[in-house]
Every structure is written in structure tokens, then in C-alpha cells.
Amino acid sequence: MGTCDYCGSQFQKTRATRKYCTNRCKTNACLDRKPCRIRAAEVQELYRLLDMEFESADELRERLRLILAPELPPIPYETGRVVIPRMD
């Protein structure tokens, strides 16, 4: 038995189904896949970032987020510290 990497359901492993329970899950996983490689310009920017000095690790984290995932919202700060949302 195996667990589908896309939907998490249990399925009988065969040669045709190794990671996904059906072809539909395999296709959907391909459509939802996030890119695993970064562009050369991003690599150069990361090397420049390594040469810089930062006041805090949070500032470095924010710069990394801007390079690698600019579409994500900024990390929330309050009095110089990262705000972790509560689940209450």
C-alpha cells in the first residue's frame, strides 16, 4: 500500500501508480507544482546579500523573502520583532 502524494489517500502500489493513486491526481499535482529552481539573477542577488551586514536576522529574512518569494506578503514586525499570529 502507498499514500498518494497529492490527495493523501491509500492505494495499491503498482508499476503505473507509484506516487499518485490515479492519473487525475498525477495531473493535478503537476498543475499545482511550485518551481523548485531559482533563476540566475536570484542567485546573484543572494550572493550580494551574503556580503551585506544586517542589524538582525529578521531583516535578513525579509530581504530573502523579497528575493525568493516577492508575491508573498511582508513579514509582520512590531517593535523590531516578528509578530506571530495567535490562533485564539
N, C-alpha and C positions, 0 to 999 in steps of 0.2 A: 504494500500500500504506500501511496505517496500523498503529499499535500500540494495542492495547486498553488503555484507562486502568485497567481492573480486573484483568485476568489477565496482560497483557503480551504476548499472542500477536499475531502478524502477521495482518492480514485485509485483504481488498479493500475499499476505501472506496466507499460508495455514499451515496445520499441518506438511506437508512434507517439506515446504520451509519456514523456519523461519529466517535464516541469509543469505542464498545464493539463488540466483534466479534459478540455475539449479544444478544438481549433478556434472556437469563438473566443475563449479565454486567452488563447495564444495571440490572436489578432488584437484584442483589446489591450493586452499587455504591451504589444508593440506600439499601439497608438498612444498609450499613456506614458511610455518610457521617457525618462528625462535624459538629456545628453550627459554622457559620462566623460567627455573630453572637454578641455578648455582651449580657447583659441590662443594663438601665439602672442597676440597683443596682451592678453590677460596674463600670460606667463611673464612677459617683460615687465608689466606693471607690478607683479608680485615680487620680482627681483628688486625693483626700485623701492618697493615697500620694505623689504628686508634691510635695506641700507639706512632707512629713516629711523629716528628715535621718537618714541611716544611717551606721553605722560602716564598713560595707564593701559592696561590690557583691553579695557572696554573700547578705548579709542582705536586701537589696532583691530579689534573685532569688527567695529563699524566700517573701517576702511576696507577690510577683507570682504565684508558683505556687499559694499558698493562695487567692488571689482567682480566678484563671482556671481552675485545674485541681485542685480540692481532693481529687479522687478518686485522684490520683497519690501515690505515696509521697514522703515528705520527701527533700530533697537531703541526702546523707550528708556530714557535716563531721567533720574530725579536726584538732584543734589550730587551729581557726579557718579551715581551708581545705577546699575541696570535695575529696572523695575520688573519684578516677576509677578505676573498677574495671579491673583488668588482665585480659587475655584468655589468660593462661598457664594 
